[in-house]
Amino acid sequence: MTPGERDAYLSQPRNAILATVGANGRIHAVPVWFRYEGGAFGIITERGSVKHRNAVNAGRAAICVDDG
């Protein structure tokens, strides 16, 4: 996939799973809404949610996007 194809793919509404790791080392994987602009993902979630806290505390997360 070229960068242009990737950008076109991610600019469409798609399903995504966000995976984070909690302080106890357990993986937390959940469906999320996202926006992809300028090469970066914006995850739409409530501040203080488990996924938000995990991502902030760990400083990392993984996202899997598919076309359902």
Short mmCIF file of the C-alpha atoms (twelve columns), coordinates in Angstrom:
data_MODEL
# 
_entry.id   MODEL 
# 
loop_
_atom_site.group_PDB 
_atom_site.id 
_atom_site.type_symbol 
_atom_site.label_atom_id 
_atom_site.label_alt_id 
_atom_site.label_comp_id 
_atom_site.label_asym_id 
_atom_site.label_seq_id 
_atom_site.Cartn_x 
_atom_site.Cartn_y 
_atom_site.Cartn_z 
_atom_site.pdbx_PDB_model_num 
ATOM 1  C CA . MET A 1  0.000   0.000  0.000  1 
ATOM 2  C CA . THR A 2  1.436   3.357  -0.971 1 
ATOM 3  C CA . PRO A 3  1.255   6.303  1.436  1 
ATOM 4  C CA . GLY A 4  -1.517  7.797  -0.726 1 
ATOM 5  C CA . GLU A 5  -3.505  4.555  -0.673 1 
ATOM 6  C CA . ARG A 6  -3.029  4.334  3.102  1 
ATOM 7  C CA . ASP A 7  -4.252  7.895  3.603  1 
ATOM 8  C CA . ALA A 8  -7.292  7.283  1.374  1 
ATOM 9  C CA . TYR A 9  -8.080  4.027  3.213  1 
ATOM 10 C CA . LEU A 10 -7.815  5.599  6.658  1 
ATOM 11 C CA . SER A 11 -9.805  8.694  5.715  1 
ATOM 12 C CA . GLN A 12 -12.951 6.558  5.272  1 
ATOM 13 C CA . PRO A 13 -15.153 5.424  8.181  1 
ATOM 14 C CA . ARG A 14 -13.708 2.110  9.376  1 
ATOM 15 C CA . ASN A 15 -13.772 -0.188 12.374 1 
ATOM 16 C CA . ALA A 16 -10.762 -0.010 14.680 1 
ATOM 17 C CA . ILE A 17 -9.572  -1.866 17.754 1 
ATOM 18 C CA . LEU A 18 -7.336  -0.023 20.193 1 
ATOM 19 C CA . ALA A 19 -5.096  -2.145 22.417 1 
ATOM 20 C CA . THR A 20 -3.416  -0.781 25.529 1 
ATOM 21 C CA . VAL A 21 -1.650  -2.363 28.495 1 
ATOM 22 C CA . GLY A 22 -2.755  -1.661 32.047 1 
ATOM 23 C CA . ALA A 23 -0.549  -1.198 35.094 1 
ATOM 24 C CA . ASN A 24 -1.180  -4.848 35.974 1 
ATOM 25 C CA . GLY A 25 0.229   -5.937 32.580 1 
ATOM 26 C CA . ARG A 26 -3.132  -7.039 31.185 1 
ATOM 27 C CA . ILE A 27 -4.070  -6.139 27.627 1 
ATOM 28 C CA . HIS A 28 -7.192  -4.059 27.137 1 
ATOM 29 C CA . ALA A 29 -8.503  -4.190 23.539 1 
ATOM 30 C CA . VAL A 30 -11.675 -2.319 22.611 1 
ATOM 31 C CA . PRO A 31 -13.436 -0.959 19.525 1 
ATOM 32 C CA . VAL A 32 -12.998 2.799  19.011 1 
ATOM 33 C CA . TRP A 33 -13.932 5.627  16.698 1 
ATOM 34 C CA . PHE A 34 -10.967 7.395  15.205 1 
ATOM 35 C CA . ARG A 35 -9.962  10.219 12.919 1 
ATOM 36 C CA . TYR A 36 -6.829  10.040 10.781 1 
ATOM 37 C CA . GLU A 37 -5.328  13.352 9.700  1 
ATOM 38 C CA . GLY A 38 -1.827  14.383 8.758  1 
ATOM 39 C CA . GLY A 39 -0.397  10.938 9.450  1 
ATOM 40 C CA . ALA A 40 -1.740  10.739 12.996 1 
ATOM 41 C CA . PHE A 41 -4.679  9.001  14.646 1 
ATOM 42 C CA . GLY A 42 -7.079  10.841 16.907 1 
ATOM 43 C CA . ILE A 43 -8.933  8.375  19.109 1 
ATOM 44 C CA . ILE A 44 -12.359 9.461  20.240 1 
ATOM 45 C CA . THR A 45 -12.801 8.462  23.875 1 
ATOM 46 C CA . GLU A 46 -13.682 9.901  27.236 1 
ATOM 47 C CA . ARG A 47 -10.819 11.329 29.267 1 
ATOM 48 C CA . GLY A 48 -10.183 9.065  32.217 1 
ATOM 49 C CA . SER A 49 -11.516 5.944  30.508 1 
ATOM 50 C CA . VAL A 50 -9.486  2.749  30.960 1 
ATOM 51 C CA . LYS A 51 -8.043  3.001  27.434 1 
ATOM 52 C CA . HIS A 52 -7.141  6.657  27.921 1 
ATOM 53 C CA . ARG A 53 -5.459  6.051  31.294 1 
ATOM 54 C CA . ASN A 54 -3.560  3.038  29.951 1 
ATOM 55 C CA . ALA A 55 -2.299  4.898  26.871 1 
ATOM 56 C CA . VAL A 56 -1.208  7.917  28.908 1 
ATOM 57 C CA . ASN A 57 0.487   5.831  31.606 1 
ATOM 58 C CA . ALA A 58 2.243   3.444  29.196 1 
ATOM 59 C CA . GLY A 59 2.958   6.089  26.567 1 
ATOM 60 C CA . ARG A 60 1.939   3.709  23.798 1 
ATOM 61 C CA . ALA A 61 -0.950  1.838  22.232 1 
ATOM 62 C CA . ALA A 62 -1.662  -0.232 19.132 1 
ATOM 63 C CA . ILE A 63 -4.503  0.176  16.660 1 
ATOM 64 C CA . CYS A 64 -5.890  -2.295 14.142 1 
ATOM 65 C CA . VAL A 65 -8.115  -0.886 11.388 1 
ATOM 66 C CA . ASP A 66 -10.230 -3.040 9.074  1 
ATOM 67 C CA . ASP A 67 -12.966 -2.560 6.554  1 
ATOM 68 C CA . GLY A 68 -15.409 -4.866 8.277  1 
# 
